[in-house]
Amino acid sequence: MRIALCGGTGDIGTGLALRWTRDTPHEVVIGSRDPEKAREHAENYEDELDDRGIEGEINGFDNAMAADRADVVVLCVPAYHLADTIESIADGLDDTVLVSPAVGMKNQDGAMTYNPPSAGSVTALAAGAAPDGVPVVGAFHNLAAGRLADLDADLDWDVLVVGDDADAKSTVEDLTNEIEGIRALDAGPLAAAPEVEGLTPLLINLASNNDLHDLGVQFH
Ligand SMILES: NC(=O)c1ccc[n+]([C@@H]2O[C@H](COP(=O)([O-])OP(=O)(O)OC[C@H]3O[C@@H](n4cnc5c(N)ncnc54)[C@H](OP(=O)(O)O)[C@@H]3O)[C@@H](O)[C@H]2O)c1
């Protein structure tokens, strides 16, 4: 499977690129608004894996080229730029599953609070911006990017997956379960995305108020 990480030059994209390349046989490509930046980051990821004796080819392109012919595109960009990013890659989306890990937040009275767009959630906003027939799945909202990118760290996290297209959800759940230490859980339809996205500011507040780092969720 070919997985494109648009904005894969950033924090969450780094961890997903490293873990998917280390743990799975899937092809990972990095997208950026700047293809040269994408190539540099892709090379850095390869070097990091190589230092650990892991061979893996990661290529970098501009976002549209990365998304073209990808089976799954993860939109690793800030929530407020998700719709623009979808528009910039729309022509190449064909039999593609779009994945949104994005959360809208704002700082209020010294705490991070959930700040969804008028669509109700960023996942719903992405679904509205996606071309007809392209399914959108929400996932990875509650991961801590720093720990994800630290290949020395063992993970013990659940990833909550939302969406209305059963096949697309199942594809994303399978890819998620292939990362060591992560379990995908079906969190319901797209309408349930606010509940999942809203956990992220809670995790950030818990981490900062209690001097904890890189919190995730795990359900027992
Ligand atoms: N960080 C986390 O722990 C974490 C955890 C779970 C979910 N998320 C979600 O994942 C998404 C990415 O988070 P992140 O922390 O990885 O973000 P980030 O590092 O701040 O940015 C990711 C990438 O987004 C691209 N970008 C920046 N401004 C943009 C714009 N105006 N238009 C299009 N692309 C732009 C940049 O790539 P180029 O310059 O290469 O184009 C950048 O490298 C967010 O929506 C966030 O809510 C983050």
The ligand as a Tripos MOL2 file, in Angstrom:
@<TRIPOS>MOLECULE
LIG
   48    52     1     0     0
SMALL
NO_CHARGES

@<TRIPOS>ATOM
      1 N1          1.8080   17.2750   17.1790 N.am      1 LIG1
      2 C1          1.0510   16.3520   17.7330 C.2       1 LIG1
      3 O1          1.3990   15.7710   18.8030 O.2       1 LIG1
      4 C2         -0.2430   15.9430   17.0810 C.ar      1 LIG1
      5 C3         -0.9060   14.8110   17.5800 C.ar      1 LIG1
      6 C4         -2.0930   14.4080   16.9900 C.ar      1 LIG1
      7 C5         -2.6350   15.1370   15.9370 C.ar      1 LIG1
      8 N2         -1.9850   16.2430   15.4840 N.ar      1 LIG1
      9 C6         -2.5890   16.9760   14.3720 C.3       1 LIG1
     10 O2         -1.8080   16.7090   13.2280 O.3       1 LIG1
     11 C7         -1.7360   17.8710   12.3940 C.3       1 LIG1
     12 C8         -0.2680   18.2140   12.1910 C.3       1 LIG1
     13 O3          0.2970   18.4880   13.4610 O.3       1 LIG1
     14 P1          1.8680   18.7530   13.6110 P.3       1 LIG1
     15 O4          2.1210   18.9630   15.0370 O.co2     1 LIG1
     16 O5          2.6230   17.7310   12.8520 O.co2     1 LIG1
     17 O6          1.9420   20.1530   12.8520 O.3       1 LIG1
     18 P2          3.2100   21.0030   12.4170 P.3       1 LIG1
     19 O7          4.4660   20.2390   12.6960 O.co2     1 LIG1
     20 O8          3.0440   22.3560   13.0000 O.co2     1 LIG1
     21 O9          2.9520   21.1570   10.8540 O.3       1 LIG1
     22 C9          2.9200   20.0570    9.9930 C.3       1 LIG1
     23 C10         3.1630   20.5200    8.5870 C.3       1 LIG1
     24 O10         2.0720   21.2860    8.1280 O.3       1 LIG1
     25 C11         2.5190   22.0290    6.9980 C.3       1 LIG1
     26 N3          1.9250   23.3670    7.0290 N.ar      1 LIG1
     27 C12         2.2110   24.3720    7.8850 C.ar      1 LIG1
     28 N4          1.4800   25.4690    7.5570 N.ar      1 LIG1
     29 C13         0.7290   25.1250    6.4680 C.ar      1 LIG1
     30 C14        -0.1800   25.8320    5.6350 C.ar      1 LIG1
     31 N5         -0.4780   27.1270    5.8350 N.pl3     1 LIG1
     32 N6         -0.7520   25.1480    4.6060 N.ar      1 LIG1
     33 C15        -0.4470   23.8430    4.3730 C.ar      1 LIG1
     34 N7          0.4510   23.1430    5.1010 N.ar      1 LIG1
     35 C16         1.0180   23.7790    6.1390 C.ar      1 LIG1
     36 C17         4.0430   22.1140    7.0960 C.3       1 LIG1
     37 O11         4.5800   21.3460    6.0330 O.3       1 LIG1
     38 P3          5.3290   22.0040    4.7720 P.3       1 LIG1
     39 O12         5.9010   23.3210    5.2040 O.co2     1 LIG1
     40 O13         6.3800   21.0000    4.5040 O.co2     1 LIG1
     41 O14         4.2960   22.1080    3.7220 O.co2     1 LIG1
     42 C18         4.3500   21.4390    8.4150 C.3       1 LIG1
     43 O15         5.5650   20.7220    8.4290 O.3       1 LIG1
     44 C19        -2.4800   18.9900   13.1230 C.3       1 LIG1
     45 O16        -3.7090   19.1670   12.5270 O.3       1 LIG1
     46 C20        -2.6030   18.4940   14.5530 C.3       1 LIG1
     47 O17        -3.8280   18.9110   15.1480 O.3       1 LIG1
     48 C21        -0.7920   16.6500   16.0190 C.ar      1 LIG1
@<TRIPOS>BOND
     1     1     2 1
     2     2     3 2
     3     2     4 1
     4     4     5 ar
     5     4    48 ar
     6     5     6 ar
     7     6     7 ar
     8     7     8 ar
     9     8     9 1
    10     8    48 ar
    11     9    10 1
    12     9    46 1
    13    10    11 1
    14    11    12 1
    15    11    44 1
    16    12    13 1
    17    13    14 1
    18    14    15 2
    19    14    16 1
    20    14    17 1
    21    17    18 1
    22    18    19 2
    23    18    20 1
    24    18    21 1
    25    21    22 1
    26    22    23 1
    27    23    24 1
    28    23    42 1
    29    24    25 1
    30    25    26 1
    31    25    36 1
    32    26    27 ar
    33    26    35 ar
    34    27    28 ar
    35    28    29 ar
    36    29    30 ar
    37    29    35 ar
    38    30    31 1
    39    30    32 ar
    40    32    33 ar
    41    33    34 ar
    42    34    35 ar
    43    36    37 1
    44    36    42 1
    45    37    38 1
    46    38    39 2
    47    38    40 1
    48    38    41 1
    49    42    43 1
    50    44    45 1
    51    44    46 1
    52    46    47 1
@<TRIPOS>SUBSTRUCTURE
     1 LIG1         1 GROUP 0 **** ****
